[in-house]
Amino acid sequence: MKAVRFSTFGHPLKVTELVEEPDAALKPGEARLEVLATPINPSDVLTLTGQYGQLPKLPATPGNEGVGRVVEVKDSTAVRVGDLVFLPLGAGTWRTHLTAPAEALMPLPPGTDVQQASMMFVNPPTADIMLRQFVTLQPGDWVLQNAANSAVGRYVITLAKLAGYKTVNVVRREELAAELTALGADAVLVDAENLPERVREVTGGAKVRLAFDAVGGDSTMRLGDSLATGGVVVNYGGMSGKAPKLSTAATIFKDITLRGFWLVLWMKRTPREEQRALFTRLAGLIANGTLKTAVEGTFALEDIKDALARAMEGGRGGKVLLTPNGKV
Amino acid sequence: MKAVRFSTFGHPLKVTELVEEPDAALKPGEARLEVLATPINPSDVLTLTGQYGQLPKLPATPGNEGVGRVVEVKDSTAVRVGDLVFLPLGAGTWRTHLTAPAEALMPLPPGTDVQQASMMFVNPPTADIMLRQFVTLQPGDWVLQNAANSAVGRYVITLAKLAGYKTVNVVRREELAAELTALGADAVLVDAENLPERVREVTGGAKVRLAFDAVGGDSTMRLGDSLATGGVVVNYGGMSGKAPKLSTAATIFKDITLRGFWLVLWMKRTPREEQRALFTRLAGLIANGTLKTAVEGTFALEDIKDALARAMEGGRGGKVLLTPNGKV
C-alpha cells in the first residue's frame, strides 16, 4: 500500500513524500479498508507546518477523516466486504489502505454521497456545535460570519436555515453572493470598514448576538463591532494570519466576548454518547443531501503536492479531496 | 458656586472651562454639600473626548465620584451639617457645591481618609468584581494583570492578597517592583515578548486562569498566551490605544476567552442591595486603611487644566484629585 508521509514539520510541499508500506496482517476482529476519499483540511496543513494544537510523533501520515470500503475482515461479523464506512477519526487517512477494529466502524447510511460523507467529521460538527454552544438562539435570530464561503461557512448557512436562524455572510469577493444566496444565505456582504453599519441595514437593526470568525485581525473586530451588547464572537480559524481582536468599545462598553472553538477540545470534554448522537444526526443530513459543500477537485495520492498547493490557495471553489483508489 | 463645564467633546484641555453658577435653592429633603475631593478618572477623560460608552447631554459638568461635607439641610434628619458623605454617583462632581436628596446620601465611616474615600466608587469595585465575576478562584490561585501600577491594579493586588490569591503584576518600568511588592504583589515582571515564559517561571508552572488587561494590543495577547487552557482575559481599559487581541493558538487550541468589564453595565444589571453591600464592604476596607492607592497631587478647580494635563500623562505616581474647597 502507499501512504503520504512526513518526517519533519515545514512547508507542506517540501516535507511530504509518497512511500510504499507493507500491508499489515489483519488481527482477529480487524477489517482492512481501501480509502475512497479523504479531504485536505486546514488542520492538516497546520499539522504539516507544525502550527497545529496537537502534533503527531514523526514520521507520520496526515489525514483525519474520510470514507473507505471494507476489502477484508478477519473473525468479525460487524462489517462485510464491500461495506462503505467512515474512516476512524485521526487515523492518518492519506493512504491507500488502513486497518481498524471492525466493531468500531460506523457504516454510511445507504445512498450517501461518498465525497460529501468523507468531509463529515471535522467541518459539519464545527458548524453545528458553534451554532448551539455559545449563545441560545431562537428561530428568527441572526448569526453573522466571515469566511462564509469556506466549508464550515457553508455548513453554517445550511444548519442555521434548518434551525430557522438567519445568516449575514461576510466574504471577500462580491461574486460569491449569488451562490451563497442559493445555498440559503439571508444576506451576503463584502468585508469592509463599514461592516457594522451594513449589518444593521441588512438585519433591519436586529440584535445580532453570535458571530463566527475564521479570519482574524481587523475582520474579527468588525464582527465584534456589529454585535449587540452581550454578543459573542467565536474564532475557529486564522486565515489572515493575524490575531483576532476586539475594539475596547466592544469589550468594555458592549460586553462583547471573544471565544475560540476547537473540535478536538470539544471531543475531549464531551461524553461519547453525545458525540455519537451528533455524528449520527449529521450523517443523516448528509445522506439526504441537506448538508453538502463544494468540492474543488479530486487528486490521486501521487499528486499530493498538487493537491496541497491547491488546498493552500485562496479563492478556491471548494474542498480538495484525495481519492487514493481512483475517482469516486 | 463654581463648576468645570464643557460644551463640546474634544481635547480635555481645550473644551473645559471654569464657570460661576448661581447656588440652587434647596427643596425640602435636600442637602447642600461642599465638594472636598473628587478624582480625575480615565473615564472622565474619555467622556471629555467623547470616546466613553455613555455620554452626557452638553453642556455638562464632568466628575462621577467624591466626598463632600453637608453645609445645609432642608426638612430632613437623614444627615446633619458637618457630616462627611460620599457624593452621589455620576453627579457631575467637579464643582464647589452640589445639592442632593438627603435620604440617598451614604455617610463615610468615622475616621475615613477623605482622599482615599473620594476614589471608592469606580476603581475599587472594578477590581473587586473582576476578581469574583469571571473565574471562581481558590486561595493559592494566581491572578495575572498588566497596568499593575494603575489605581485598579493596586486595588487588585490588595484585594487578591486579602482573599489569599497570588498576583503576577506586569509593568512597563522595572523601578515599580519594590513598591508593588511592598503593597503585596507576589511577582512583578516587566512586559516583554517572553512574558508567558516568565509567568511560568515565577508561578512555578501553576495553571493561571484569570488575567486583567488595561493596555490592549500585544500586551493583551501576551496575557492570553500566559494562561492555562480555559483561562479568561478581562479587558477593562485601553491605555495603549490598541485593540485587545488574543493569538489564535490561545483562542482555538487553549480555549482562552477575552471578556470586557465596565462598572456602568454591572450597575445596570445588579440589584441595588447587592451594590450597596459591595460599597459598604469596600468603605470598611478604606476606613480601616486596608484599601488605599497613591495620590499624585491635589488641584484647585482653578487649576483644572494643569490637573487634566497631569492626569493624562504616563508615568504618574498616583491619582489626580480635585479639592474644590481647599486642601484635604
Interface residues (C-beta under 8 A of the other chain):
Chain A: Q51 Y52 G53 Q54 G216 M221 T229 N235 Y236 G237 G238 A243 P244 K245 L246 S247 T248 A249 A250 T251 I252 F253 K254 D255 I256 T257 L258 R259 G260 F261 W262 L265
Chain B: Q51 Y52 G53 Q54 G216 M221 T229 N235 Y236 G237 G238 A243 P244 K245 L246 S247 T248 A249 A250 T251 I252 F253 K254 D255 I256 T257 L258 R259 G260 F261 W262 L265
